[in-house]
């Protein structure tokens, strides 16, 4: 098939960040499909071949620190330039694979179907507009209703919807029951990591190492992680914290951490730098505000943590909390109660055998359910209308959540 893949924030391992679309596109190429990628970056527009993927970069400046209006402008500019690029390509495509966020890529999907009669798959990793509405970023009642109608139209017109989590699938099926929804989660690239599960004894000289790798944004609730670090320092709990990433709140979080000897904040790193830090960690911390709508997500660093065989800690509920608790590879703590974190982390500080077991369980979960090969194969099966893997998405959810 000739596949037009649309992802506004396509990254390679050298770029860093989420490289899901890179892995899926490469998987499609390896299976014999022709893949044309339309994406954006801050540099000049250009086209190139990346491991068999024909990539067209559009110049659409964007940064996590952008305010709401400037972000919307970047989203709409990408829509405008993408439509023009498709017209310039003057190619026939059998299928479009359109990835959110942002939801505005749905305008491209609808345009492709209406103007060029190209059926599309619509991938949903975050529930827009529900998430920004619940967080208070969108207040106009008229705009809310407009966005909800647009969201449902994107789902309804899609040949298939690809949800990144069972929770997202459930939401879409409830709001748009006539839609065909499938789950292809984010990827645990087990071949990138060689976990070293060795027993360690922790003390002030050799503390347990907790790492947060990801976005420093309003939705990530990193202020409470700094409070946890401060409480650990005050009570002499041998835990070291490292935060790596970028975002609108990076400078403020870095400043708040300066007085803490047990906390280091590092700038955004590419895939190699993330791997290097992950190797040093004992624990992968996944952080979001504990809002029900944010509990549906599928953060890629969570899957990196599983692949690397790390104890997983979350400060929010939902399917990921259920997953790690059922499979004994992590725990949830109340983000408003630092003592809850301290009580639970002490079990692993004082019992290296327990930490060792949870870390091995994390790696096993990654290998059995979330490896790159399994997720690519699921997508290929969906495209060829084959039955899913021997264990279906719903069965995995029952087994693991």
N, C-alpha and C positions, 0 to 999 in steps of 0.2 A: 504494500500500500504506500501511497504518497501522503505523508502526514505533515500537516502544518502545525507546529508546536508554538504556542504563544505563552510566554512567561516574562513578565516585565523585569524580573530580577534573576535572570539566569546567571549562575555562577559555576566556574570550574574549581577544582581543588586549589589551584594557584590563587584564585580570587578569595577563597574562604567563604564563610557563611553557609547558607543552606544549598547543598549541591544535589538535592533530590532530582530536579529536572535533568541535570547532567547524567545521572545514573540511569534514569528511565529512558532518556533519549538514546543513550549509548546501547541500552538493552534492545530498543526497537531496531536500531541500525544493525546490531549483531544478529537479529532475527530476520534480516533481509528487507526491512522497510526503509524507505527513503524519508529522511527527516529534515525539514527546514524549520529552523528556530528563529522567531522574531522576539527580540528582547531590547533592553536599553542599557545605557551606561552614561557616565558623566563626560566621556570623551567624545570625539567626533564620530559621526556615523560611519560605519565600515562593515564589510562582509568578509568572512573567513570560513575555513573548514577546520572544525575541531573534532578530530577522531571520527570522521565520517558524518558529522552533523554540520549542515550548512547553516551557519549562524549569521544573522543580520542584526548588527547593533545599531540602535537608533539613539541619537544624542538627546537624552531627556534627563537633565540634572535632577538629582534627588539625594537627600541625606536624612537620617533619622531625626535630626534636630529641627527639621522643617516644621512650621506650624500647620494648622489644619488647612487653611486656605491655600498655602503654597503646595501642600501635598496633593490637594484636589486638582490644582493646576497641572502638576506633574502627571497625575493619573490620566487626565483628559488629553494632555499633550501626547501621551503614549498611544492613546486610542486613535487620535487624529493621524499621527505618523504611521501607525501600523496599517490603517486602512490604505494610506497612500502606498506603503511598501508592497502590500498585497497586489494592488493594481499594477505597480511597476514590475513585479515578478511575472505577471501574466502567465501563471502556471495553473494547471488543473490539479486539485488535491482531492484525495478520496475521503480524508477525514481531518478535522481540526481538533487539536487537543489544547484546550484553553485553561490556563491555570490561574486561580486567584490565590492570594490577594494581589491587588485590590479587586473589589467587586466590579469596578468599571471595565475590567477586561471582558465582562459579559457583553458590553456594547460591541466589542470586536466579534465575539462569537455570534451574536444575533445578526450582525452585518454580513458575516461570511455565509450564514445560512440563507438570509433573505436575498442578497445580491448575487452570490456565486453558487447557491444551492449546495453548499458543503455542510454535511452533518457534523456536529461537534460533540465531543465529550467535555464536560465542565468539571474541573477539579476544585474541590472545596477544602481548604485547610483551616480556615477561620470563618466563623459565622458572621459575615457582613450582610446587612448593616446592624445585626443584632448586637454585636460586641460594642461598637462605638456608641450605639444608642444606650445600652445598659450602663456604660461608663460615663454618660452625660455629655459626650462630645457633639451629639446631634440632638437639639432641643425642639426644633420646629415640628409641630404635629403634622403639618402638610408634607414636609420633607420626609418624615418618617414613613408615612403612608406611601409616598411615591417610591421610596427605596424598597419597601417591603414588596410592592407590586412588581418592581423591576426584578428583585431577587427571585420571586416565584416564576416570572416569565423566563428568566435564564434557566431555571431548573426544568420548567415545562417543555421548553423548546429543545433542550438537550436530548441527544439520542441516548446518552447515559451520563450519570453523574458519578464522579469518583470522590468518595469521602475519605479523609485521612484518618478518621477514627470511627469506631462504632457509635459513639455519642453523636457525632455529626450526622452519620447516616440516619439515626433515629429521629433527629430533629427534622431533617429534610423529608423523610418519609411521612412524618406527622403533618408537616406544613404543605406538602405537595405529593399526595399519595399516588398520583398517576406516574410519578417519575421512577425510572429504573436506577437504583442507587447501589453502588458496590463500594467495598472498602479496600483501599490499597494504602496502608499506613506509610509513615515516614520510614526511612531505611536504617537498619543497624548493619553497618558495613563491617562485618566481623573480620574480614581479611585485612582491614587497616590496623587492627589492634592485636597485640599478643599479650593477653593478660598474664601477669605474674602473681599468682595467688600464693603468697608465702605468709606464714604466720609472723606477725609483728607485735611487739610490746611497746605501748605508747607511754611517753612521759614528756616532761617539759622540754627535754633536749630533742626528742623525736616525737612530735605531736601527730595526731591523726590529721590528715590533710583533706579538707573539704573544698571543692571547687564549684563555682558557678560560671558557666560559659554561655553567653547569649546576649540578648538585647538589654540595654539599660533604659527602659521606657516606663511610662506611667502604669502600664499593665503588669509590670514585673515585680512590684512590691519589694524592692531591694532595701528600702529603709528598715524593714523588719529584719532582714538578714544582718544588717549592720548592728541592730539592737541585740541580736543573738550573739554576734561576735563580741560585743561589749560585755554582755553578761558572762560569757565563757571566760573572758580575760579577768573579770572581777572575781570569779570563783575559782580561778586557776585550773580550769578544765583544759587539758592538753590537746587543743584543737587549733589548727591553723586554717585560715580562710584565704582563698585566692579567687578574685573575680576578674573575668576577662570578657571584653566585648566593647560595644559602642552603643550610642543612642543619646536621646535628648537629655537624659538624667546622668550621663556619665560623669561630667565635671562635678556635679553636686555630691554624688555618691563617693567619688574619689576624695573630695575634700572632707566629707564626714568620717572617712576611714583613716585619715592621716594620723590621728592620735592613737590608733590601735596598733600595738606591736604585733598582734596576731593576725593582721589583715593586710593583704596586698591587692591593689587594683591595677590591672594591666590593660593596655589598649587592645583593640580588635586584632586578632591574629588570623592568618590564613590556615588552611587545612593542616599543613605540616606543623605549624606552631601550636595549634589545638591538640594535635596528636602528642606532641612533646609534653605539654602541660598535663594532658589526660593520663599519661604514663606515670606521672608523679603523684596523682591523686589516689586517695582511698575511697572517697565519696564524691558522687556527682549530685549537686543540689539543683533542683528544678523549681523555679519560682514564678508564681503568678498571684495576682490578687485573687482572693478566694471568693470570686463571683461565679455563680452557676454557669453563666455563658462562657467564661474563660476556662472552665473545667472540661470543655469538650475538645480542646486543641490537641495537637500532635507535635510537640516541640522536638526539633531534630536533635538537640543536644541530649535529650532524654534517651534517644535511641543510641547515640554515641556512648552514653554512660553504660547502657546495657551491653553494647558490643565490646567495650573495654573491660567489662566485668567489675563494675564499681557498685558499691552500696548506693542505692538511690534514696534521696530524701526529697519530699515535696511539702509545700506549705499550702496546698489546695486540695480539694476533694475531686470527685468525678472518677472517670474510668481508669486514669493512671494510678490514682490512689488504690482503687480496688485491685488493679493488676499487680502492683508491687507487694501489696499485703497478702494476696492469695498465693503468690509465688515465692514469698519470703525472700525478697531481694531488696527490700527497702521499707521505709516507714513515712507516715505523715506526722507532722507536728503542727500544733496550733500556732499560727504566725503571730498572734497577739500575746502569747505566753512563752517568754524565753525559757522559763523553767521546764516547760514541756519538752523543748528541744534538749536541754541539758540532761534531763532525766533519761531520755531515750538514747542519746548519743553515748552516755556513760556505759550503757550495756555493751556497746561495741568497743569502747576504749578499754574496758575492764576484761572483756572476753574476746581475745583475738580469734578463737575458734569460731565464734558466732559470726564475726565479720567475714572470715574466710568462707563460711558456708553461704552467706548472703551474696557475696561477690560471685561465687561459682554459680549460684542460682540465676543471677542476672545474665551472665554469659550464656547459660543454657537457654534461657528465655529468648535471647537474641537469636541464637542459632536455630531454634526450633520454629519460631514464628515470624521473625522480623528481618531476616537476612535480606541483603540486596537481591540475591538470586530468587528468593521466594516472592518478593514484591514485584520484580520484573515479570516473573512467570505469571503471576496473578493478572497483571495488566495485559499480557499477551493472550491469556485465556479469555479475558473479557472481550478483547478485540476480535478474537476468532469465534466468539460465542460458544466456547467450550465450557464444560462444567468447571467449577472452581477446584482448588486443591482438594486433596482427600479430606482435609479438615477445613470446613467452610468458615467464612468470616464469623457467622453467627455462632458456630460451635467454638471457635477460638475465644470469642467474647464470653461465652458461658464458662469455658474452662479456666479462663484467666482473669475474669473480672468478678 
